[in-house]
Amino acid sequence: MRLAGRVALVTGAGRGIGRAVALAFAREGATVVLAARTAAELDAVAREIEGAGGRALVLPADVRQEAAVAALVRRVLDAYGRIDLLVAAAGTAAFGPLVETHPPAWDEMMAVNLRAPFLCCRAALPAMMQQRSGTIIVIGSVVTSRTLSGSSAYTASKYGLLGLARVLAEEMRPHGVRVGVLSAGAVDTALWDAVPSPPDRTRMLRPDQVAEAALLMAAQAPNAALEEITLLPAGGVL
Ligand SMILES: NC(=O)c1ccc[n+]([C@@H]2O[C@H](COP(=O)([O-])OP(=O)(O)OC[C@H]3O[C@@H](n4cnc5c(N)ncnc54)[C@H](OP(=O)(O)O)[C@@H]3O)[C@@H](O)[C@H]2O)c1
């Protein structure tokens, strides 16, 4: 039980990587707060966690909204009095040449993939700083280390996220709060459902493999910080 007694807030916990992280953290003894917009998916994950003997709390929220994120963190603190782990896994992806990328689609990518993690970190940090402990993990992407044509908005959002996390890691070092980026290559999740002609999904990573890496970051001894991981499908898909 590597996370016994910890309280974890996982955004994007309804499916894909966030769901896998929530299940893995709960299996390791954490109480997991599940956040995303679709309550039915969160309820299903909570049932899975509780069915295996774990603890979960469902708090539906749209992480693009500042007030919703503030209320989410307030409710976690009201319920448990602390927040040890924040995994910002809510995200979106869409691909296409920049010349065909419409400004509203660009804005949506930035709102979900970059501004929302900023809002979540900003809301959770005061409690973590007061505790003088806490671990934040944001889900980055291989696009910051391998250039992928047709991914300008997605890539810009993930470079922004990487920059945010690196600066925040420095700012939080004196406060005992760890900030890490888990950058993954292609993972077989519903995110690919809307992508025309996606890469071979059978050669992608599985969400539980990404969750295993998140667990490695979360469960480091207090005197160590695993700040950046790049996890790629060994077959080389993205
Ligand atoms: N799949 C990959 O190949 C891959 C690779 C590297 C990195 N990533 C990153 O991993 C993260 C998760 O991706 P995934 O593949 O797990 O996607 P996914 O299966 O589509 O899941 C995305 C999750 O984010 C939630 N979400 C989206 N917009 C939200 C909003 N405004 N407010 C609250 N929750 C929201 C979704 O729930 P609702 O729609 O119900 O809100 C869902 O639970 C993303 O940041 C993605 O960029 C994915």
The ligand as a Tripos MOL2 file, in Angstrom:
@<TRIPOS>MOLECULE
LIG
   48    52     1     0     0
SMALL
NO_CHARGES

@<TRIPOS>ATOM
      1 N1         -4.2670    9.1010  -25.2950 N.am      1 LIG1
      2 C1         -3.0400    9.4430  -25.6360 C.2       1 LIG1
      3 O1         -2.4700    8.9480  -26.6440 O.2       1 LIG1
      4 C2         -2.2870   10.4450  -24.8030 C.ar      1 LIG1
      5 C3         -0.8940   10.4950  -24.9260 C.ar      1 LIG1
      6 C4         -0.1850   11.4300  -24.1800 C.ar      1 LIG1
      7 C5         -0.8530   12.2840  -23.3540 C.ar      1 LIG1
      8 N2         -2.2190   12.2260  -23.2490 N.ar      1 LIG1
      9 C6         -2.8700   13.1800  -22.3830 C.3       1 LIG1
     10 O2         -3.5130   12.5200  -21.3280 O.3       1 LIG1
     11 C7         -4.6460   13.2750  -20.8970 C.3       1 LIG1
     12 C8         -5.8440   12.3550  -20.8500 C.3       1 LIG1
     13 O3         -6.0750   11.8310  -22.1280 O.3       1 LIG1
     14 P1         -6.8970   10.4820  -22.3690 P.3       1 LIG1
     15 O4         -6.2630    9.8160  -23.5210 O.co2     1 LIG1
     16 O5         -7.0700    9.7610  -21.0790 O.co2     1 LIG1
     17 O6         -8.2980   11.1080  -22.8520 O.3       1 LIG1
     18 P2         -9.7910   10.5940  -22.6600 P.3       1 LIG1
     19 O7         -9.8390    9.1070  -22.5750 O.co2     1 LIG1
     20 O8        -10.5920   11.2800  -23.6970 O.co2     1 LIG1
     21 O9        -10.2040   11.1780  -21.2260 O.3       1 LIG1
     22 C9        -10.2160   12.5620  -21.0070 C.3       1 LIG1
     23 C10       -10.7950   12.8380  -19.6410 C.3       1 LIG1
     24 O10       -10.7220   14.2620  -19.4260 O.3       1 LIG1
     25 C11       -12.0100   14.7270  -19.0390 C.3       1 LIG1
     26 N3        -12.2200   16.1090  -19.4620 N.ar      1 LIG1
     27 C12       -12.1250   16.6170  -20.7100 C.ar      1 LIG1
     28 N4        -12.4770   17.9190  -20.7120 N.ar      1 LIG1
     29 C13       -12.8030   18.2290  -19.4230 C.ar      1 LIG1
     30 C14       -13.2630   19.3880  -18.7790 C.ar      1 LIG1
     31 N5        -13.4670   20.5310  -19.4450 N.pl3     1 LIG1
     32 N6        -13.4920   19.3480  -17.4490 N.ar      1 LIG1
     33 C15       -13.2990   18.2040  -16.7490 C.ar      1 LIG1
     34 N7        -12.8530   17.0690  -17.2960 N.ar      1 LIG1
     35 C16       -12.6320   17.0750  -18.6250 C.ar      1 LIG1
     36 C17       -12.9790   13.7550  -19.7180 C.3       1 LIG1
     37 O11       -14.2410   13.7210  -19.0950 O.3       1 LIG1
     38 P3        -15.5130   14.5890  -19.5540 P.3       1 LIG1
     39 O12       -15.4900   14.6820  -21.0520 O.co2     1 LIG1
     40 O13       -16.6400   13.8030  -18.9960 O.co2     1 LIG1
     41 O14       -15.3640   15.9170  -18.8730 O.co2     1 LIG1
     42 C18       -12.2500   12.4340  -19.5130 C.3       1 LIG1
     43 O15       -12.5210   11.9280  -18.2300 O.3       1 LIG1
     44 C19        -4.7630   14.4290  -21.8760 C.3       1 LIG1
     45 O16        -4.1450   15.5730  -21.3190 O.3       1 LIG1
     46 C20        -3.9610   13.9660  -23.0650 C.3       1 LIG1
     47 O17        -3.4060   15.0450  -23.7900 O.3       1 LIG1
     48 C21        -2.9410   11.3130  -23.9470 C.ar      1 LIG1
@<TRIPOS>BOND
     1     1     2 1
     2     2     3 2
     3     2     4 1
     4     4     5 ar
     5     4    48 ar
     6     5     6 ar
     7     6     7 ar
     8     7     8 ar
     9     8     9 1
    10     8    48 ar
    11     9    10 1
    12     9    46 1
    13    10    11 1
    14    11    12 1
    15    11    44 1
    16    12    13 1
    17    13    14 1
    18    14    15 2
    19    14    16 1
    20    14    17 1
    21    17    18 1
    22    18    19 2
    23    18    20 1
    24    18    21 1
    25    21    22 1
    26    22    23 1
    27    23    24 1
    28    23    42 1
    29    24    25 1
    30    25    26 1
    31    25    36 1
    32    26    27 ar
    33    26    35 ar
    34    27    28 ar
    35    28    29 ar
    36    29    30 ar
    37    29    35 ar
    38    30    31 1
    39    30    32 ar
    40    32    33 ar
    41    33    34 ar
    42    34    35 ar
    43    36    37 1
    44    36    42 1
    45    37    38 1
    46    38    39 2
    47    38    40 1
    48    38    41 1
    49    42    43 1
    50    44    45 1
    51    44    46 1
    52    46    47 1
@<TRIPOS>SUBSTRUCTURE
     1 LIG1         1 GROUP 0 **** ****
